[in-house]
Amino acid sequence: PVNIDLKAETAKQGTGPATGANLKSLTLTVTPHNMPAGNFDFINEVHIFIGPRDSGSTLPVQEIASVTAVPKGLTTLTFTVLPNIELLPYINAGAQLTARASGTQPRSTVSYDGQIVITIKI
């Protein structure tokens, strides 16, 4: 899971409180980075959603990023970020990221890591 503690992060910077948060970028990269063991040829498309962890919450599940028509040979997926989606209420409530993807089973195991960049408004 990805845990984001905005209160602690803004306090470390001597700022805050946060008044808004937006997804700036999201990437997945096959590992190891210097000699990737595979690629993302098995993926057709991926959609990333944010929602509340609490099923009783009134916050709706929203798509925040996607990648479609994945070209062959890619070892890094750079997602298209849907603009103007306010993440702060989700982060404050304990956000949950989920994905919906289509593709085929990879021929061999593919390991990857990712980077999420969130812009915080003070």
Secondary structure, DSSP 8 states (H G I E B T S, - for coil): -----HHHHHHHTT-----EEEEEEEEEEESSTTS-S--STTEEEEEEEEEESSTT-----EEEEEEES--TT-SEEE-EE-TT---HHHHHH-EEEEEEEEE---SS---EEEEEEEEEE-
